[in-house]
Amino acid sequence: MRIIFNLSILLIIALSAFTVIYIKHKNRVMNIEIEKIERNLAKELNTHKGLLDIKANLLEKELVSENIEKGLGMEIPPKNKIIYLDLVK
């Protein structure tokens, strides 16, 4: 009877040790997956911020040209009509 009791305690201890190892492994795998997802999210967020910056710049240029045309009655000339002066000797 005592041998069966000792073997059952040994089995319970071994099972708990393997359970701890398995849970630590699952936790490590889950943390690695979370880090990958966070890196991808950070990349997407930086890309989105860059696109928003480009959009803001384009919108600002458009609004400035509209204000020039409406407010001052002026137009930006086409590139072939612009004259560049070289002031450096």
N, C-alpha and C positions, 0 to 999 in steps of 0.2 A: 504494500500500500504506500509506503513511504517513497519507494522508487518511482511509482507513478506520479506522486505529488511533485517530486523533484524534477522529473522529466516535463511535466506540464508547466512548471514555473520556468524551466529552461526554454521551453517552446514559446511561452509568452514573452520572455525577454528577447529571444531571437526575433520573433515577429515584430516586436516594438522597434528593435534596432533597424530592421529592414524597412519598416514603415517610415521611420525618421529619414533614412537615406533616400527613399523614394520621394518623400515630400520635399526634401531639399533639392533633389534633381528637378522635380516639376517646377519648383519655385525659381530655380536658376533658368530653366528654359523659358518660363513665362517672362522673367525680367529681360532676357535677351530679346524676346519678341516685342516687348513694350519699348525697348530702346530703339529697335528698328523702326517701329511705327512712329515714334517721336522724331527720329531723324528724317523720315519721309515727310512727316507733317511740317517740320521746320523748313525743309526744302521747298515744299509747296507754298508755304506761307511767304517765304522770301521771294519766290517767283511771283506770287500774287501782289506783294508789295511793290515789286519792280514794275509790274504791269499797271498798277494804280498810279505810280509815279509818272510813267509814260503818258497815261491817259490824262492826268492832271496837267502835264506840260503841254500836250496837244490842245487841250481845252482852253488853257490860258492863252496860247498863241492865237487860237480862233477868236476868243473873246476880245483880245487886244486888236486884232485886225478888224473885227466888226465895229468896235468902238471908234477906231480911226476912220472907217468908212462912213459910219452914221454921224458921229459927233463932229468930225472936222470936214466931212465931205471929200476925203482924200482916198486914193486907191494906191495900193502897193503895186509898183510897175512890174512887168514881167522881167525875167532875168536877162533877156537879150537887150532890154532897154536901159539897164543900169550901167553907169560909167564908173569905173574904178580909177582913182588917181593914185599914182605912186609918188609919195612925197619924200622918199628916202633917196639920198644921192649916193 
